[in-house]
Amino acid sequence: MKIRAGLTAILLGFLTIGVPNTQASMAQLSLTVRQTPSSSEALLTFYGTMKPARAGTAVTIQIRNSGVWEKTRFSTKTTKAGTWKIVALATALESRVVYRASANASGNNIYSPMRTITIKQMAEFSESDPAMVFGLYGPGGRIHGADISRWQHPNDQAIDFVKMYDAGIRFVMIKASDTRDESDALALKYLVMDHSAAQAAGIYTGFYHYTTLPDVEDADSIIRDATAQAQKVIWRLASIGGYTERDLPYALDLENKCVRVSSTGACLKYASRNAVTLWATTFLALLKEKTGKTPIMYSYSSFLEGSMNRSVELAQYPLWLAHYAIDPANPVNQPGLKSSGCYVHSWTSANCDSQWTMWQYSSCGIAPKYGVPGSRLDLNVFRGTPQAFLDLIQGSWTPTPVDLLPFNEPTFMTLLGQTSTTTNKPVSFNVTVVRPDLTPVVTGSVKLVFDPLNVPIERPKQSVVRATSGVWTLSVKGLAAGTYVGRIVFEDITQTHAKSWLPVTFTLEQGAIPTITPTPTVKPTPKPSVDGCRNQIKN
């Protein structure tokens, strides 16, 4: 028995030695290498992603020389999102080179697939003339740009940014964050795909945050929500390593003031002018203060005029103005003008012109022409000179560890109110969830979880309405009469904030049973198709 036990121990020892580290065996490292257009020397951009994402892992570029892999001096560390990028000077021209990236995951070396590139001599540009670097390929002799989001990735297809550069695009604004959690997760997914790829192709990149305003009216609550959403943007920017030397500022996409919708999608309540203005000024000021780079305001003229107060403070931020159906190639055309009269808002000049910096002139760009899957692409032009464009990208921000997204940060829930009466009325819970410093959570949502011994036979319908950051109203419909025991649970799929919960008990009386009257079938009248690109510029 002792001999058998000893052999078993030895065998288990061999098996243990032979079992690879699970985490390391699952780790993957990608690599893409591009020769990036440059005004001076031949530049190579190496970029990729480590999965699962982890910050601070050293990545080194190796070169294959006479059949042997040699370590180069090119190295960096991964960001919180798992991305990494290295820009290096290529010294050997007209040469075919094989590279791979290496990293260490939990004590085990991992390698990317090999990538081969032939380094070419780039055309010479005059560094003293920025116009030669950018190329004024946009309509009206302006710098041409685009903006992209998940809609430019049908079926997860990638964008060909090299083709986009060759078609004359020199900057692209990427949707990087969203108030709504599901949309925000998609924004992060495609930001990781697009940011380094665009820069490697020679395209400058900016970002934008799509905003849903809070359903609150007091100034303190509005400021708390704007602060929370600004925090989301700062965390997002920090997760990819902060601003690089090829990044335009973050933009606030504010174009909708509806704060409450019906079950049919109709707007039931709009934010006031004062609320919209206070929210925007708070958000933009916090972002500028934190990153040292002046953010951009995106909207359209009728919204700026009808939904916001005029503000000298707002006017300091560059305006990215949406105005379709007029051609920037026509020198007399200017965005932001009424057919008669004058739009009056924070960026209106004395002669009624809008003081715009970027103009989104079409949502109907010919996507395949620019290497974009699908059929449509938003197109933009930059108003100023190439030097003004370079001035806009001045300033950088490198995050410190305190700026990074927390992981499972503790949360604390408070039940503000609870209503339960009869079966024909919904049960509702008003809940707030805060962080350790008592500021509202930035991501996550709430749901009702029934006690295992008290689960309803028929699953009720739950719906959650966000009033402001960290405050929700949870409604539950379809429960039979009786007493129920459960928990209100806060969960955050991003794992930024930790789960928290509160026990709840409620009783429903049987309500009046409605009489069901058959509704005659009415064949709906087909709506005429609408051409969303009618009269738009199709470049």
Disulfide bonds with the S-S distance in Angstrom:
Cys258-Cys267 2.18
Cys342-Cys352 2.23
Cys364-Cys533 1.92
